[in-house]
Structure formats: structure tokens, C-alpha cells
Amino acid sequence: MTPLEQSVFGHDPWWIILIKVVVMFVFLLAFTIFNVWFERRVVGKMQQRKGPIMNGPLGLAQALADGTKLLLKEDFRPKGADKVVFTLAPILTGTAAFTAWSVMPLGGEVTIFGVKTQLQLTDLPMGVLFILSVAAVGIYGIVLAGWASTSEYAKVGSIRSTAQMISYEVAMGLSLVAVFMYAQSMSTSDIVNAQMQPWGFLPQAHFPSWYAILLFPSFIIYVISMVAETNRAPFDLVECEQELVSGYITDYSGFRYAIYFLAEYINMATVSGVATTLFLGGYHAPWPLVPWLSDIAGWWWIDAGWMGPVWFIAKNLCFIFFFVWLRGTLPRFRYDQFMHLGWKWLIPISLVWILFVAAMRIGGDEGWLTPTVMMIVAAVAVVALVIILLMPAPKTEIRSEVSRVPVVEEGVFDPFADGYPVPPMPGQVLPEFTDVLVGPEGELVGAGLDSSHEKEL
């Protein structure tokens, strides 16, 4: 039975739907403000400083003040920028960031003003694909920002974003295939419910089948891909300040810049929410609180009703902390390292893992996986892993630094020979300048040399 066929979806009164939309919108705004403060505080602790502490309790009002400042700052558009596309790009990215949450389950069934409803705006038979599709549409806002801007830094940043998203969206999509195989559904609510079923070899009272454990390789690949998808360190090559100033948002300021800033933090929460939903049991209480405590008389509320959003937000914050932890500890990747990781490691591993999971699922359905077969497969996997780890690294040719230095003629050289002053290479020396040569219109055309190196210009 698909979610659309269930009575709980698609039959809410219009005012319940309106309440859900407004609450979701306000929640994402407030959660973004909290995450900005949370990131500053955690990074401050990692760097042995306090972070924001002055404005409001524990400095919570600092992020709110920064957001207000962005809304009130002068919002200008550089001369030469495309008027329509320059404004449309941030709106497109911001809209996609909010839309992805429409199928995210924040809780189970509750009662709102006497009406029973799910703490989820709606659901689709392909809800996960809907989230991935909406996230992909948000990338167009980044690409269009670089195309509509006048800065070459913005164009390079948008081109990088295109390559980055294509590379890691493939790995992210492949990491979810194994989840679909086990849950036998692409609906977010169905996948959450499937994870509360017991494993085939353990009773339900011991452990729920969280896919983060059952499908651990998929979980790791998804976590790496979600960091790259959100342009966060160490994969923030789209807007790295050392090379691209601010990347695709170099020309933006004020309200339009605030939309991009808001979308980035909402996207962090979105990919964290997807990870929570698909791999950590969604809004259900973690083990061992469920199912042990939930089966005890008087403790049924630990995994029911309005406790769902509490567990969902707590799990989401664990991933937000992971984002902040990476930012505070890891240096930025080089672009070749970044592409190497995506195309040569994550995608091939995902494909092999999908084949393995498919074989295991078919073997389980057909009754091939007896305990003896499982032990043999596990032993072969362990031996193969040990061999891979013990294999010596392939030898690579290391070029000396001397071979990278271009061959130049030693001696005195003219730095203005090509019309633009250049510094001397190793082995070359600058001549002693006596005067500056100026053209008929006052332009600099060269420099006069001393008598021993006089040259006609």
C-alpha cells in the first residue's frame, strides 16, 4: 500500500495543511538561526575561544542580528549583470531549499485540534526521488548566479558547482539504491516504518534494523556525498576565498545574498534530515529506548506522538555537528583530489555494493543463504579486505622540483620585452634602470637600460 492510498495522507482539512506549511516555514527559519549560532559556538570551542556570547542568552541573538543586518543592507546589482536572471537565481535556490521538506516525516500520527494527522506535509510513492530532484533544481540557482554576474570569479564558481553536483549526485543516488531494495519502497514514511522491523537473525526486542548499520557502506557514501552536495568544507571549492573570492555569490549583497546564505544552511538540514529518515530510523527513538522502554507500561510515550519531532531534531543536530566538526578540523581538498574521490572511489564502490546487496536479497528470498553459506561469505569478505589493506601502494613517479622549473637563459634580461613587467627567473638578474620610456600618448612602453645594456625600443 502506497502512502497516497493510505487515509492519513491527502485527506487533511485545508486549514491543517496551512498550519503545517506555516509551522514548517517558521521552523526552518528558526532552525537556521540556531544552526548558525551552534556552528559558531562549536568552532569557537574547537579553536579555544568562546564564540558569540555577548548578545542575548549565550549569544543566541547574534545570529538573529546578523540576519536582520543582511535584510537591511543595501542590495545592489553590478552594472552589466542580467537584471532578471540575477534576481531569479537566489529565488530559485531558496524555493528549492524549502520545497524539499514537504515530504520529510518529522513525526508520526498526532491530534491537532481534534483532527488526526501525520507530522508530515505530504508523501509520494517516490518521495526520496522528489527530494533529490528538487535539490538538483536548486543547483540551477547557483549556475545562473555565475552566468548573470559580471565577475569571472562568479562564473568559475558556478562552473565548479556544476561539475561538483553532477559528480556527487551520482554517488549519492547510488548510495540510496540499497535502501530502496531493503525497504521495497521510495516513500519516506514507508522507509521509516521499514527500519522498525527486526533483522532476520535478531528478535525485535534486541535491535531495530537501522540501515546505517545494516547498509553501512551506503551510509558512509551518502554522508561523504551530502557534504559535497552542500558545498561545505572540506568540499567548499565552489566558493573558496583563496581562489574565487566568494565564488558564485561574489556580486551578491543584501537580501539576495541572505537567500543564498539561508539556502545553504537549510540544505545542510535537508541532507541531514534525509540521512536521519533513510538510515537512522527517522523520528523514532534510538536504541535502546526503543523497543525496550516503549514496551514497558507507562513508557509508551517515549516513541509516540509529539516525541517524534524531538528525536528527529536530535538526530539532525548530530549531523549538523558533523558538518561543523569537518569545517573545524579538515583543510580544503584540491580540485583534482575532490574529483578523484568521487569518480574513482565512491561511484565504483557504490556499484559493487549494489550488486552485492542485490545478490544477498535474492539469496535470502530464494533460501540460498543458510548459516554455513553466510559464514563462508563473511570469511571470504574478511580475507579480501585484509589482502587489500596489506597490498603495497602502487609506485608513482615523483618528479623532482628541478624538473618543474622551466629552462631559461641566464644573465641579464629585459622585464619589459613582452610589453608587461615580469619578475626574473632563477639565474636571471634585473638590469640597472636609468630612466623610463614613455610613448607619445603617455603610456609606459619600457625602461631605459644602463650604457652596457642599452637596447633600442
C-alpha positions in Angstrom: 0.0 0.0 0.0 1.5 3.3 -1.0 1.2 6.5 1.1 -1.2 8.0 -1.4 -3.6 5.1 -0.8 -3.4 5.5 3.0 -6.2 7.5 4.6 -3.8 9.6 6.6 -2.4 11.4 3.6 -4.3 13.5 1.2 -7.4 14.0 3.4 -6.4 16.7 5.8 -8.6 19.8 6.0 -7.2 22.9 4.2 -6.6 24.7 7.5 -4.5 21.8 8.8 -2.4 21.9 5.7 -2.0 25.6 6.1 -0.9 25.2 9.7 1.7 22.6 8.6 3.1 24.9 5.9 3.4 27.9 8.2 4.9 25.8 11.0 7.4 24.2 8.6 8.4 27.6 7.2 8.9 29.1 10.7 10.7 26.0 11.9 13.3 26.2 9.1 14.0 29.8 9.7 14.4 29.3 13.4 16.5 26.2 12.9 18.8 28.1 10.5 19.3 30.8 13.1 20.1 28.2 15.7 22.5 26.3 13.4 24.4 29.5 12.7 24.8 30.1 16.4 25.6 26.4 17.0 28.3 26.4 14.4 30.0 29.5 15.7 30.0 28.1 19.3 31.3 24.7 18.3 34.0 26.1 16.1 34.9 28.5 18.8 35.4 25.7 21.3 37.5 23.7 18.8 39.7 26.8 18.3 39.9 27.5 22.1 37.8 30.7 22.0 34.3 31.4 23.2 32.4 32.3 20.1 29.3 34.6 20.3 28.4 35.3 24.0 27.5 39.0 24.2 24.1 39.4 22.5 21.2 37.6 24.1 21.4 34.5 26.3 24.5 32.6 25.4 24.9 34.8 22.3 21.8 33.4 20.6 20.7 36.9 19.4 23.9 37.4 17.5 22.8 35.2 14.5 19.4 36.9 14.5 21.1 40.3 14.4 23.3 39.2 11.5 20.3 38.0 9.6 18.5 41.3 10.2 21.6 43.2 9.1 21.6 41.3 5.8 18.0 42.1 5.2 18.5 45.9 5.8 21.8 46.2 3.9 22.0 47.9 0.5 21.0 45.4 -2.1 22.7 46.5 -5.4 23.2 44.9 -8.7 26.5 45.4 -10.6 26.3 47.3 -13.9 26.2 44.8 -16.7 24.5 42.0 -14.8 21.4 40.4 -16.3 18.6 42.0 -14.4 16.1 39.2 -14.5 18.4 36.2 -14.0 20.4 37.9 -11.3 17.3 38.2 -9.2 15.7 34.9 -10.2 18.8 32.8 -9.3 18.6 33.2 -5.5 14.8 32.8 -5.5 15.2 29.5 -7.4 17.7 28.2 -4.9 15.7 29.4 -1.8 12.4 27.9 -3.1 14.0 24.6 -3.7 15.5 24.5 -0.2 12.1 24.9 1.4 10.2 22.6 -1.0 12.4 19.6 -0.2 10.9 19.5 3.3 7.4 18.9 2.0 7.8 15.1 2.1 10.1 14.9 5.1 8.4 13.0 8.0 9.1 14.8 11.3 6.8 12.6 13.4 4.1 10.0 13.5 0.4 10.4 14.0 -0.8 13.2 16.3 -4.0 15.1 17.0 -4.2 18.7 16.1 -7.4 20.5 17.3 -9.3 17.2 17.3 -8.0 16.1 13.8 -5.7 13.1 13.5 -2.9 13.8 11.1 0.7 12.9 10.4 3.5 15.3 11.2 4.4 15.4 7.6 3.1 17.7 5.0 2.5 15.0 2.4 4.2 11.9 0.9 4.7 10.4 -2.5 5.4 6.9 -3.8 8.7 8.3 -4.9 9.3 10.8 -2.1 13.1 10.3 -1.9 13.4 10.9 -5.7 11.3 14.0 -5.3 13.8 15.4 -2.7 16.8 14.6 -4.9 15.1 16.2 -7.9 14.2 19.4 -6.0 17.8 19.6 -4.7 19.1 19.3 -8.3 16.8 22.2 -9.3 18.4 24.3 -6.6 21.7 23.9 -8.4 20.4 25.9 -11.3 20.2 28.9 -9.0 24.0 28.6 -8.4 24.8 28.2 -12.1 22.6 31.1 -13.1 24.2 33.3 -10.4 27.5 32.9 -12.1 26.1 33.3 -15.6 24.2 36.5 -14.7 27.1 38.1 -12.8 29.8 40.3 -14.2 32.6 38.7 -12.2 34.8 36.0 -13.7 35.2 34.6 -10.2 31.4 34.0 -10.1 31.5 32.2 -13.4 34.3 29.9 -12.4 32.5 29.2 -9.1 29.2 28.3 -10.9 31.1 26.0 -13.4 32.8 24.2 -10.5 29.4 23.8 -8.8 28.0 22.1 -12.0 30.9 19.6 -12.1 30.7 19.1 -8.3 27.0 18.4 -8.2 27.0 16.1 -11.2 29.9 14.1 -9.7 28.5 13.6 -6.2 24.8 13.4 -7.1 25.6 10.2 -9.0 27.3 8.7 -5.9 24.5 9.9 -3.6 21.8 8.4 -5.8 23.7 5.1 -6.0 24.1 5.0 -2.2 20.3 5.1 -1.8 19.6 2.1 -4.2 20.4 -0.4 -1.4 17.9 1.3 0.9 15.2 1.0 -1.7 16.0 -2.6 -2.1 15.6 -3.4 1.6 12.6 -1.1 2.2 10.9 -2.1 -1.1 9.7 1.5 -1.4 10.8 5.0 -2.2 8.3 6.7 0.1 9.9 8.4 3.1 7.3 7.3 5.6 7.5 3.7 4.3 11.3 3.6 4.7 11.0 4.9 8.3 8.5 2.2 9.2 10.6 -0.5 7.5 13.5 0.3 9.7 11.4 -0.6 12.8 11.2 -4.2 11.7 13.5 -6.7 13.3 16.5 -8.1 11.5 16.1 -11.6 10.1 18.6 -13.1 12.7 17.7 -11.0 15.8 14.4 -10.6 17.7 12.7 -7.2 17.6 13.4 -6.8 21.3 17.1 -6.6 20.6 17.7 -4.2 17.8 15.7 -2.3 15.1 17.0 -2.6 11.6 18.5 0.9 11.1 20.0 1.0 7.6 23.0 2.9 8.9 24.2 -0.4 10.4 22.6 -2.9 8.0 23.8 -0.9 5.0 26.9 0.7 6.4 28.8 1.2 3.1 25.7 3.0 1.7 25.6 5.2 4.8 29.2 6.2 4.6 29.0 7.0 0.9 25.9 9.1 1.4 27.5 11.1 4.3 30.5 11.9 2.1 28.3 12.9 -0.8 26.0 15.1 1.3 28.9 17.2 2.5 30.0 17.7 -1.2 26.4 18.5 -2.2 26.1 21.3 0.3 29.5 22.9 -0.7 30.7 22.6 2.9 34.3 22.2 4.0 36.4 20.3 3.0 34.5 20.4 -0.3 33.8 24.1 -0.4 35.6 24.6 -3.7 32.7 26.4 -5.2 33.2 29.5 -3.1 36.8 29.1 -1.7 38.0 32.5 -0.8 41.7 31.9 -1.7 40.9 31.4 -5.3 37.4 32.7 -6.1 36.9 35.5 -3.5 33.3 34.3 -2.8 32.7 32.2 -5.8 29.2 32.4 -7.4 28.0 34.9 -4.9 30.8 37.4 -5.3 28.5 40.0 -6.9 25.6 39.5 -4.4 24.8 41.5 -1.3 21.8 42.3 0.9 18.6 40.4 0.7 19.7 38.3 -2.4 22.9 37.2 -0.6 20.8 36.4 2.5 18.7 34.0 0.5 21.8 32.1 -0.6 23.1 32.1 3.0 19.7 30.8 4.2 19.5 28.1 1.5 23.0 26.8 2.4 22.0 26.1 6.0 18.6 24.8 5.1 20.3 22.4 2.6 22.5 21.2 5.5 19.4 20.4 7.5 17.8 18.8 4.4 20.5 16.3 3.7 20.8 15.6 7.4 17.1 15.0 7.6 17.3 12.6 4.6 20.1 10.7 6.4 18.0 10.6 9.5 15.0 9.3 7.6 16.7 6.8 5.5 19.5 5.5 7.8 18.7 6.3 11.4 15.1 5.3 11.8 13.6 8.8 11.2 11.6 10.2 14.0 11.6 7.0 16.1 13.5 6.9 19.4 17.1 5.4 19.2 18.1 2.1 20.6 17.9 1.0 23.4 15.0 3.4 24.2 13.0 1.6 21.5 11.7 -1.0 21.6 12.7 -1.9 25.2 11.4 1.2 27.1 8.5 1.7 24.7 7.2 -1.8 25.6 7.2 -1.0 29.4 3.9 0.1 30.9 3.9 3.9 31.3 6.8 4.5 28.8 4.7 4.2 25.6 5.1 8.0 25.0 8.9 7.7 24.5 8.3 6.7 20.9 4.9 8.2 20.1 3.1 11.4 19.3 4.9 14.6 19.8 8.1 12.9 20.8 8.8 12.2 17.1 10.0 15.8 16.3 12.2 15.7 19.3 14.1 12.6 18.2 14.2 13.8 14.6 15.7 17.2 15.5 18.2 15.5 17.9 19.4 13.2 15.2 19.5 16.0 12.7 21.7 18.0 15.1 24.2 15.2 15.3 24.7 15.5 11.5 25.0 19.3 11.9 27.7 18.8 14.5 29.4 16.5 12.0 29.4 19.3 9.4 30.8 21.8 11.9 33.4 19.2 13.0 34.7 18.8 9.5 34.9 22.5 9.0 36.9 23.0 12.1 39.4 20.1 11.5 40.0 19.3 7.8 41.7 21.5 5.3 40.1 22.1 1.9 40.7 19.5 -0.8 42.4 20.2 -4.1 40.1 20.0 -7.0 41.8 17.0 -8.5 41.6 15.2 -5.2 37.9 16.1 -5.0 37.1 14.6 -8.4 39.3 11.6 -7.8 37.4 10.7 -4.7 34.0 11.0 -6.4 34.7 9.3 -9.7 37.4 6.7 -8.8 36.2 5.7 -5.4 32.7 6.5 -4.4 30.9 5.6 -7.6 32.8 2.2 -8.3 32.3 1.2 -4.6 28.6 2.0 -4.9 28.1 -0.1 -8.0 29.9 -3.1 -6.4 27.9 -2.7 -3.2 24.6 -2.6 -5.1 25.5 -5.9 -6.9 26.3 -7.4 -3.5 23.1 -6.3 -1.8 21.1 -7.5 -4.8 22.7 -10.9 -4.6 22.0 -11.0 -0.8 18.4 -10.0 -1.3 17.8 -12.6 -4.0 19.6 -15.3 -2.0 17.5 -14.5 1.1 14.3 -14.7 -0.9 15.2 -18.0 -2.5 16.5 -19.6 0.7 20.1 -19.9 -0.5 21.7 -18.1 2.5 22.0 -20.8 5.0 24.2 -20.2 8.1 27.0 -22.1 6.5 26.9 -20.0 3.4 26.7 -16.8 5.4 29.9 -17.8 7.3 31.7 -18.7 4.1 30.7 -15.3 2.5 31.8 -13.4 5.6 35.2 -15.3 5.8 35.9 -14.5 2.1 35.0 -10.9 2.6 37.3 -10.5 5.6 40.2 -12.2 3.8 39.7 -10.0 0.7 39.6 -6.9 2.9 42.8 -7.9 4.7 44.6 -8.5 1.4 43.5 -5.1 0.1 44.7 -3.4 3.2 48.1 -5.3 3.2 48.8 -4.7 -0.5 51.7 -2.2 -1.1 50.7 1.1 -2.5 51.5 1.4 -6.2 54.7 3.2 -7.0 54.3 6.5 -8.6 56.8 8.5 -10.5 57.8 11.5 -8.4 59.2 14.4 -10.5 61.8 16.5 -8.8 61.2 20.1 -8.2 64.1 20.9 -10.5 62.4 19.3 -13.5 59.3 21.5 -13.0 61.3 24.8 -13.3 61.3 25.9 -17.0 64.7 26.3 -18.7 65.7 29.9 -19.0 68.7 31.7 -20.3 70.9 33.0 -17.5 72.1 36.6 -17.4 70.6 40.0 -17.6 67.1 40.1 -19.2 64.6 42.8 -20.1 61.5 42.5 -17.9 59.5 44.7 -20.4 60.4 42.6 -23.5 56.8 41.2 -23.9 55.1 44.5 -23.0 54.3 43.6 -19.4 56.8 43.6 -16.5 57.7 40.1 -15.3 59.9 39.0 -12.4 63.2 37.3 -13.0 63.5 33.5 -13.1 66.2 31.7 -11.2 69.6 32.5 -12.8 68.4 35.8 -14.2 69.2 39.3 -12.9 67.5 42.6 -13.5 69.4 45.3 -15.3 70.1 48.7 -13.7 67.4 51.0 -15.0 68.4 54.6 -15.7 65.1 56.1 -17.0 61.5 55.1 -18.0 60.5 55.2 -21.7 57.1 56.8 -22.3 55.1 56.7 -25.5 53.6 59.6 -27.4 50.3 59.3 -25.5 51.9 59.0 -22.1 51.8 55.2 -21.9 54.7 53.2 -20.4 56.5 51.3 -23.2 59.7 50.2 -21.4 62.6 51.2 -19.3 66.0 52.5 -20.4 69.0 50.4 -19.5 72.4 51.5 -18.5 75.1 52.0 -21.1 76.3 48.4 -21.1 72.8 47.0 -21.8 71.3 49.8 -23.9 68.6 48.5 -26.2 66.5 50.2 -28.8 62.8 50.0 -28.1 
